[in-house]
Amino acid sequence: MENQNVNETLPKLSNDGTAEMQLRRLSLFSSGVGFFEHCGEVKGSAEFALPFNKNAVNDVLKSIVINDPDASPTVTYHSEDTLLRTLKGLSIDLHSKDCVAELLNSLKGAEIEVLTPSPVRGRILLVEFRYAHDSNTALSDICDRDAYVSLFTPQGVRVISLKEISGFVFTDKKINDDANRALDLILQSRDSDTRNLTVKLDGTKERKVSLSYVMPTPIWKVSVK
């Protein structure tokens, strides 16, 4: 069974040129697999995300064929272990930090601008915790923990309570870019049943490109009694 005119746009992550890859051919077989072919025109370099159910990834990786006359395509797959290694390799760690104080303390040396409410710019020296407790309670019942960030500024060291900070921004573009990258990866990983294959085409010309793959596609059969 075939459908030659399926109009489904391939999800696009990023693209340096212009590209539109559509599902042009779909063949379903009684053996329980489907053949999918995407075609389109690409200008320059392009990068696409192919979302699949995690149970179909192995079949897709074994069968995917990419025809690009101007580039040598690459296909990458980010498993859970790869995701964790990627997050740990970024300049900002959003994976294991549970509060702002821990995040700032892990970025010692980075320059930030905080609003207190007046802006103060400086490099992070350290973040320390001071415990507050009611004199009527035992030391073992200490519950509140206040965080203070020490900033090295042109005017000297400023110690500011996090409770006084209404906002902050990193002045290093790489940290901001890595924060965006980490948030994108974490968001993508929330769907535990979906995995993305990333197809990268490093070409320079305008050309026609196609890609195809085979994946499990159960067909429901109607029985008449």
ZAKE-850684 format. One record per residue: residue in three letters; x, y, z of N, C-alpha, C in turn. Coordinates in steps of 0.02 Angstrom, whole numbers, padded with zeros to 5 digits, always signed. Atoms other than C-alpha are relative to their C-alpha. Layout:
ZAKE-850684
alaXYZXYZXYZ ...
end
This chain:
ZAKE-850684
met+00043-00059+00000+00000+00000+00000+00045+00062+00000 glu-00042-00059+00007+00074+00167-00053-00042+00064-00002 asn+00030-00067+00007+00033+00351-00037+00054+00045-00028 gln-00052-00038+00034+00131+00457-00161-00004+00075+00013 asn+00011-00072-00006+00063+00629-00111-00012+00022+00072 val+00006-00020-00069+00081+00641+00076+00036+00066+00010 asn-00030-00066-00009+00114+00823+00125+00014+00012+00074 glu-00019-00006-00070+00206+00818+00290+00070+00030+00004 thr-00064-00034-00003+00348+00940+00327+00045-00032+00052 leu-00050+00027-00046+00504+00868+00406+00018+00053+00051 pro-00016-00051-00050+00537+00959+00572+00069+00028-00013 lys-00063-00034+00015+00675+01087+00552+00027+00031+00064 leu-00032-00029-00059+00797+01129+00693+00032+00067-00018 ser-00034-00061+00021+00909+01255+00607+00023-00008-00071 asn-00018+00003+00070+00961+01299+00432+00035+00064-00020 asp-00037-00059+00021+01093+01416+00364-00026+00027-00067 gly+00028-00022+00063+01008+01422+00194-00076-00007+00004 thr+00072+00011+00000+00830+01380+00144-00012-00073-00018 ala+00013+00070+00013+00757+01206+00145-00070-00018+00021 glu+00064+00027-00018+00594+01115+00146-00001-00073-00022 met+00000+00071+00015+00592+00927+00157-00069-00028+00017 gln+00067+00026-00010+00424+00844+00133-00001-00075-00012 leu+00010+00072+00008+00367+00665+00148-00037-00011-00066 arg+00028+00009+00067+00338+00616-00033-00023-00071-00014 arg+00018+00069+00014+00323+00429-00025-00005-00039+00065 leu+00011+00042-00058+00254+00311+00105-00027-00067-00022 ser+00021+00067+00018+00242+00124+00081-00006-00042+00063 leu+00011+00043-00058+00167+00009+00212-00004-00073-00023 phe-00003+00070+00019+00198-00178+00206-00033-00043+00053 ser+00036+00045-00046+00102-00322+00282+00046-00032+00051 ser-00048+00027-00048+00262-00376+00370+00006+00043+00062 gly+00000-00042-00059+00236-00231+00490+00053+00055-00001 val-00049-00054+00006+00366-00106+00424-00025+00049-00052 gly+00018-00052+00049+00350+00056+00326+00062+00031-00029 phe-00055-00034+00035+00462+00140+00198-00020+00073-00008 phe+00014-00071+00002+00471+00330+00210+00054+00035-00041 glu-00048-00038+00040+00552+00447+00084-00018+00074+00001 his+00008-00073-00001+00575+00635+00106+00041+00031-00056 cys-00036-00035+00054+00624+00750-00038-00010+00075+00007 gly+00006-00073-00002+00656+00935-00058+00061+00034-00027 glu-00057-00040+00023+00772+01074-00110+00035+00033+00059 val-00041-00028-00054+00913+01133+00001+00049+00050-00030 lys-00048-00049+00021+01020+01289-00016+00050+00012+00056 gly-00051-00008-00052+01184+01295+00079-00002-00058+00050 ser+00000+00050-00053+01202+01201+00242-00068-00003+00035 ala+00064+00008-00034+01052+01131+00334+00006-00054+00053 glu+00000+00049-00054+01015+01033+00491-00073-00014+00019 phe+00069+00020-00014+00856+00935+00526-00003-00049+00058 ala+00013+00048-00053+00784+00839+00672-00053-00048-00023 leu+00049+00052+00016+00696+00675+00641-00022-00033+00066 pro+00023+00030-00063+00589+00625+00792-00029-00070-00012 phe+00024+00069+00005+00557+00439+00816-00016-00026+00070 asn+00008+00039-00062+00489+00325+00949+00065-00036+00015 lys-00065+00028-00017+00638+00258+01044+00008-00072-00022 asn-00003+00070+00021+00593+00080+00993+00015-00007-00075 ala-00011+00003+00072+00613+00126+00808+00069+00026-00020 val-00063-00033+00017+00783+00212+00818+00049-00048-00033 asn-00049+00047+00028+00889+00057+00785-00015-00018-00072 asp+00019+00017+00068+00791+00011+00629+00013+00058-00047 val-00012-00059+00042+00802+00189+00562+00075+00009-00013 leu-00072-00009+00008+00990+00200+00594+00030-00051-00049 lys-00025+00053+00044+01018+00035+00502-00021+00010-00073 ser+00028-00003+00068+00914+00083+00351+00003+00069-00033 ile+00004-00067+00028+00930+00271+00327+00048+00010-00058 val-00040-00015+00060+00993+00326+00155-00011+00074-00017 ile+00005-00072+00015+01031+00510+00115+00036+00013-00066 asn-00028-00018+00064+01060+00571-00062+00008+00076-00005 asp-00015-00071+00004+01146+00741-00068+00060+00007-00047 pro-00055-00005+00049+01252+00782-00223+00054+00049+00018 asp-00048-00053-00016+01344+00924-00136+00031-00006+00069 ala-00025+00004-00069+01382+00862+00039+00006-00073+00021 ser-00005+00065-00032+01433+00713+00143-00041+00003+00065 pro+00045-00007-00058+01286+00697+00264+00026-00036+00062 thr-00014+00033-00064+01308+00655+00447-00065-00008+00040 val+00058+00013-00041+01180+00579+00564+00024-00012+00071 thr-00019+00009-00070+01196+00595+00753-00062-00017+00041 tyr+00054+00021-00043+01091+00518+00890+00022+00012+00072 his-00016-00017-00070+01088+00585+01068-00038-00046+00047 ser+00030+00043-00050+01055+00446+01192-00001+00036+00067 glu+00002-00031-00066+01024+00481+01376+00070+00012+00027 asp-00069-00010-00023+01209+00455+01413+00033+00057-00037 thr-00029-00055+00039+01257+00570+01271-00027+00067+00023 leu+00030-00062-00025+01136+00701+01335+00034+00022+00064 leu-00031-00017-00063+01213+00694+01509+00071+00025-00011 arg-00068-00022+00014+01390+00708+01440+00001+00069-00034 thr+00004-00065+00033+01338+00853+01329-00014+00056+00050 leu+00017-00050-00051+01260+00946+01475+00060+00015+00045 lys-00058-00009-00044+01414+00918+01583+00057+00036-00036 gly-00053-00032+00038+01524+00983+01442-00012+00074-00013 leu+00015-00071+00010+01438+01152+01437+00030+00042+00056 ser-00030-00044-00050+01505+01303+01530-00046+00015+00059 ile+00047-00009-00055+01348+01309+01637-00036-00066+00012 asp+00029+00065-00017+01281+01155+01727-00071+00010+00028 leu+00069-00005-00022+01091+01154+01735-00029-00067+00019 his+00027+00068-00011+01075+00967+01758-00002-00018+00074 ser-00004+00023-00069+01129+00943+01938-00008+00056+00051 lys+00008-00056-00047+01095+01114+02014-00074+00010+00016 asp+00069-00004-00022+00937+01131+02118-00021+00070+00022 cys+00018-00068-00021+00945+01315+02167+00049+00050-00030 val-00042-00053+00029+01016+01481+02109+00067+00005+00036 ala-00063-00005-00038+01146+01482+02249+00051-00052-00024 glu-00046+00052+00025+01220+01316+02189+00025+00017-00069 leu-00020-00018+00068+01220+01377+02010+00053+00053+00000 leu-00048-00054-00002+01311+01538+02050+00067-00023+00030 asn-00061+00024-00032+01436+01449+02163+00041-00043-00048 ser-00036+00042+00048+01480+01331+02019+00032+00041-00056 leu-00026-00044+00053+01522+01481+01909+00047+00053+00028 lys-00049-00047-00028+01658+01562+02014+00045+00028-00054 gly-00041-00032+00050+01754+01687+01911-00040+00032-00056 ala+00042-00029+00053+01611+01725+01792-00025+00068+00021 glu+00025-00067-00014+01554+01905+01779-00076+00001-00008 ile+00072-00008+00004+01372+01944+01815-00019+00071+00020 glu+00028-00064-00021+01266+02098+01836-00065-00016+00037 val+00058+00015-00042+01139+02089+01978-00040+00064+00012 leu+00045-00056-00016+00990+02200+02017-00018-00004+00073 thr+00008+00005-00073+00980+02244+02202-00038+00056+00035 pro+00023-00002+00070+00877+02345+02141+00047+00037-00047 ser-00048-00033+00045+01020+02453+02075+00048-00052-00028 pro-00045+00050+00029+01134+02358+01955+00070+00002+00030 val-00068+00008-00024+01299+02293+02022+00034-00053-00043 arg-00036+00047+00043+01426+02211+01907+00065-00022+00033 gly-00062+00025-00028+01566+02100+01965+00008-00074-00014 arg-00014+00071+00011+01647+01928+01958-00016-00039+00064 ile+00021+00040-00057+01584+01789+02071+00062-00026+00037 leu-00054+00027-00042+01706+01754+02213-00022-00066+00032 leu+00027+00060-00032+01599+01630+02308-00071+00014+00023 val+00067-00004-00031+01427+01594+02379+00004-00036+00066 glu-00002+00031-00067+01415+01562+02565-00070-00003+00030 phe+00065+00011-00032+01272+01502+02673+00005+00017+00074 arg+00003-00018-00071+01227+01575+02841-00065-00026+00029 tyr+00058+00032-00031+01109+01485+02957-00032+00047+00050 ala+00038-00040-00048+00974+01576+03053-00047-00046+00039 his+00044+00042-00039+00879+01498+03196-00030+00039+00058 asp+00034-00032-00056+00759+01547+03332+00037-00019+00064 ser-00036+00012-00062+00844+01564+03502-00037-00049+00045 asn+00040+00046-00041+00702+01460+03576+00002-00072-00025 thr-00003+00068+00027+00742+01308+03468+00071-00027+00007 ala-00065+00032-00004+00883+01184+03477+00037+00009-00065 leu-00039-00008+00061+01026+01196+03354-00018-00052-00052 ser+00017+00053+00047+00970+01032+03277-00064+00016-00039 asp+00062-00018+00034+00807+01118+03226+00009+00058-00048 ile-00013-00055+00047+00892+01249+03116-00033-00016-00067 cys+00036+00014+00062+00784+01265+02962+00016+00049-00056 asp-00011-00050+00052+00825+01427+02871+00073+00003-00018 arg-00069-00007+00023+00980+01443+02765+00002+00056-00051 asp-00003-00058+00044+01018+01612+02687+00065-00002-00039 ala-00058+00001+00044+01137+01626+02539+00023+00071-00015 tyr-00030-00065+00015+01255+01772+02507+00053-00010-00054 val-00049+00003+00054+01355+01800+02348+00050+00056+00008 ser-00053-00050-00003+01522+01890+02353+00024+00015-00070 leu-00020-00022+00067+01562+01991+02197+00063+00043+00004 phe-00060-00041+00006+01733+02061+02152-00014+00055-00050 thr+00018-00057+00043+01694+02234+02082+00058+00050-00002 pro-00053-00052+00002+01802+02384+02030+00003+00040+00065 gln+00002-00038-00063+01749+02464+02196+00018-00044+00060 gly-00015+00046-00054+01799+02311+02298-00048-00058+00002 val+00043+00059-00007+01711+02155+02360-00067+00021+00029 arg+00068-00012-00024+01522+02168+02379-00031-00066+00020 val+00035+00060-00024+01429+02039+02483-00074+00016+00001 ile+00071-00015+00010+01246+02031+02435-00041-00062+00015 ser+00046+00055-00014+01106+01924+02502-00041-00016-00063 leu+00040+00019+00058+01016+01825+02368-00072+00024+00007 lys+00068-00024-00010+00854+01883+02447-00008+00071-00026 glu+00002-00069+00023+00898+02060+02393+00006+00005-00076 ile-00011-00001+00072+00932+02010+02212-00066-00016-00036 ser+00062+00012+00038+00781+02028+02096+00014-00030-00068 gly-00017+00029+00064+00874+01970+01942+00075+00007-00013 phe-00070-00005+00018+01044+01943+01863+00009-00023-00072 val-00015+00018+00069+01124+01922+01692+00074-00014-00005 phe-00070+00015+00013+01286+01842+01636+00025+00044-00057 thr-00026-00043+00053+01396+01957+01533+00039-00039-00052 asp-00036+00042+00047+01487+01812+01448-00049-00032-00049 lys+00046+00026+00051+01401+01769+01283+00001-00077-00002 lys-00005+00073+00002+01464+01588+01291-00044-00031+00054 ile+00042+00028-00053+01378+01558+01458-00073+00006-00018 asn+00070-00008+00021+01215+01629+01391-00019-00048-00055 asp+00014+00047+00054+01228+01525+01232-00005-00072+00026 asp+00001+00068-00028+01266+01367+01333-00063-00010+00043 ala+00061+00005-00039+01119+01404+01448-00059-00015-00045 asn+00054+00013+00048+01003+01411+01298+00005-00071-00028 arg-00011+00068+00026+01080+01250+01229-00022-00052+00051 ala+00018+00047-00052+01059+01161+01396-00075-00004+00009 leu+00073-00001-00008+00877+01215+01412-00034-00036-00058 asp+00029+00035+00058+00841+01153+01235+00007-00075+00008 leu-00012+00072-00008+00919+00983+01273-00045-00029+00054 ile+00042+00025-00055+00826+00965+01438-00073-00004-00021 leu+00069+00000+00024+00661+01011+01355-00012-00058-00047 gln+00008+00055+00047+00688+00884+01216-00001-00067+00035 ser-00005+00065-00035+00729+00746+01341-00061-00015+00043 arg+00058+00012-00042+00565+00766+01435-00047-00052-00029 asp+00042+00051+00032+00473+00659+01308+00041-00064-00002 ser-00041+00059-00009+00544+00492+01364-00009-00051-00056 asp+00013+00049+00053+00468+00397+01216+00025+00024-00068 thr-00022-00028+00064+00540+00510+01080+00075+00012+00001 arg-00071-00013+00009+00719+00517+01018+00010+00036-00067 asn-00014-00037+00060+00789+00637+00889+00064-00024-00034 leu-00060+00009+00041+00908+00593+00749+00012+00067-00036 thr-00016-00062+00031+00997+00747+00685+00038-00012-00065 val-00032+00007+00066+01039+00753+00499+00031+00067-00018 lys-00035-00062+00017+01170+00881+00450+00028-00005-00071 leu-00022-00003+00070+01204+00930+00269+00045+00061-00008 asp-00048-00055+00005+01363+01035+00250+00016+00015-00073 gly-00010-00017+00070+01340+01093+00071+00004+00074-00011 thr-00004-00071+00018+01360+01258-00020-00047+00019-00056 lys+00040-00015+00059+01251+01243-00175-00074-00011+00014 glu+00072+00016-00001+01065+01239-00207-00010-00065-00038 arg+00007+00065+00031+01016+01060-00243-00060-00037+00028 lys+00054+00043-00023+00885+00925-00226+00029-00055+00044 val-00024+00049-00049+00905+00810-00077-00058-00047+00017 ser+00050+00048-00022+00814+00652-00025+00029-00043+00055 leu-00021+00048-00052+00821+00538+00125-00057-00050+00010 ser+00050+00052-00010+00733+00375+00160+00021-00046+00056 tyr-00014+00046-00055+00720+00248+00300-00058-00048+00007 val+00051+00050-00015+00624+00096+00358-00009-00004+00075 met+00013+00005-00071+00540+00083+00527-00062-00043+00012 pro+00059+00041-00015+00412-00029+00614-00064+00041-00005 thr+00064-00034+00009+00236+00021+00563-00055-00053+00000 pro+00051+00051-00004+00105-00102+00626-00062+00019-00039 ile+00061-00011+00038-00047-00119+00513-00057-00038+00034 trp+00058+00032-00031-00215-00152+00593-00043-00033-00054 lys+00041+00037+00048-00314-00285+00502-00070-00010+00028 val+00070+00009-00020-00503-00293+00509-00022-00070-00017 ser+00024+00067+00011-00574-00466+00530-00076+00000+00003 val+00072+00004+00003-00753-00506+00484-00023-00069+00020 lys+00025+00064-00024-00845-00641+00578-00073-00010-00023 
end
